[in-house]
Amino acid sequence: RYLPFCKLPGRVMGIRLLRFTSVVIIVLLLVAGALTALLPSIKDDKMPNLRREQKTQSQSALDSFTLIMQTYNRTDLLLKLLNHYQAIPHLHKVIVVWNNIGEKIPEEMWNSLGPHPVPVVFKLQTVNRMRNRLQNFPELETKAVLMMDDDTLVSAHDLAFAFSVWQQFPEQIVGFVPRKHISTPSGVYSYGSFELQNPGFGNGDQYSMVLIGAAFFHSGYLEHFQRQPEAVYALIDETQNCDDIAMNFLVAKHTGKPSGVFVKPVDIRNLEKDTNSGYSGMWHRAEHLLQRSYCVNKLVNIYDGMPLKYSNIMISQFGFPNYANHKNKM
Amino acid sequence: RYLPFCKLPGRVMGIRLLRFTSVVIIVLLLVAGALTALLPSIKDDKMPNLRREQKTQSQSALDSFTLIMQTYNRTDLLLKLLNHYQAIPHLHKVIVVWNNIGEKIPEEMWNSLGPHPVPVVFKLQTVNRMRNRLQNFPELETKAVLMMDDDTLVSAHDLAFAFSVWQQFPEQIVGFVPRKHISTPSGVYSYGSFELQNPGFGNGDQYSMVLIGAAFFHSGYLEHFQRQPEAVYALIDETQNCDDIAMNFLVAKHTGKPSGVFVKPVDIRNLEKDTNSGYSGMWHRAEHLLQRSYCVNKLVNIYDGMPLKYSNIMISQFGFPNYANHKNKM
């Protein structure tokens, strides 16, 4: 038979239960009300805010880049260059890869000369390795990386333009130093610059690599670099060289396109001679170029094929520095 | 009860049926055999052949371009230019848009001076219209169109390079003559070249159009052009001008990108002064440039907005003509 709630045995118990259930109901209503009150505010207030914050962050992440500069035995040049690079438009942060093992970073001096336009992070390394700069640094927040050698100065104009070009070719290494490999009849590859014979595809020269010591590339490639065959790391460590060639192999393999896009710099300078350290850089070693040819052939073995592709596209900035730099006789 | 086939009434009838069914079975087996015999041959022989033919045709369609050259009152220049352009690498066919109404095409002379490297088709027009060259010609077989004015000579080197660039930017107009529009505080647009003020986006100049009188573009845009608002055709006919500006609006609207990619020509020549006809081309009319500003504003009305986008990318050929044209002081 149907027993209505209020007809539970015992009047006292009935009233108690009634009170209890009323309390429960009221509590539930309050909770519901609270939730309802919260919901619109999340939608109307917090969502837009969240969107705005995300948008600012993501705009920042898309519209700015992180400079990664590895340094060894040229702190005077580093500091000179930091004063220049810290003020480049669209720079988000600087990561200095400190290969001066055991030496203190100039953090005190850096801070005493603040404030600085952007955060600069000094990453102390434990071993002096060329490939230290190719770590997937957790401080990296931007999609784009600008990698510079610690003896290279590129003008802000060049960098601003090259960054805008990278944004149109985000899959590729957009930079200022083109190099190429050539095939020889023996099947052995050789590495070189423009003084080396043209690969022979029509008129003019071709390049198949853009060096990462003065270039923009997608930060995702640093993560990608961590997943390469051990033999690649061994090669770079053995030669203390060729990390840039390896990167070009990686990018070419990944995209199926030429790994790089060459932007002709207006103002690029090598400050090597200006250092007080007397240290003159790896590329002065006698075996440097031979090593790089060696690396090309080793990498072809490791990757089981030659993924590098040729390009002859040279990009310059329309109407800059000369507003009529595209003028023709017509 | 079960009655086996062979127990049909009448031995004579039985034998006849037996023969009949045997014949049917044999015929069916023959047909089946024939089909089986045909099947592999379609797969093994014809398919690869078909693929090879298709591949040749499609390779041809993708790896070559059609030159469309409109001509009016400058047949001497046309013939001079045809001798040059007929031999450009990767040229598939020439379509001459004959705006000399009522005048015979020089077909006899052309044939008498054969053979020619590629087919040349003369399309007689009924009315002398600037937009005649923007028809979707049935003779067009390639994906790429090279459109040239009948007084413009561009070197084979430039064309070969620009064609290879177009293949990397097939959605855009890849050519040798950049122009721009600028906004003014009144909201009225103006048209011009580099002597006009820069649009003011950072350093240097920008272009927002690439003229089609010396450019590569996708043949699909000709078909697309047939589907524009009537007002566009009216505007072009009214001014006998601006078909190229209209094309840039079309491409920009379609891609959401800058309509063109500028390739800096090494050797581009205007042969106007060389004509015996005395005819010196539309751009000498006093109102020519004013008309073009007028057209920009009209097109913004027609398309209900300004679709043109700026670019400052200038492309040159790496290592050509000077094998060290990318050398820097570093």
Interface residues (C-beta under 8 A of the other chain):
Chain A: T152 H157 A160 F161 S164 V165 Q168 F176 V177 P178 F194 N198 G202 N203 G204 D205 Q206 Y207 F262 K264 P265 I268 R269 N270 S311 N312 I313 M314 I315 S316 Q317 F318 G319 F320 P321 Y323 A324 N325 H326 K327 N328 K329 M330
Chain B: T152 H157 A160 F161 S164 V165 Q168 F176 V177 P178 F194 N198 G202 N203 G204 D205 Q206 Y207 F262 K264 P265 I268 R269 N270 S311 N312 I313 M314 I315 S316 Q317 F318 G319 F320 P321 Y323 A324 N325 H326 K327 N328 K329 M330
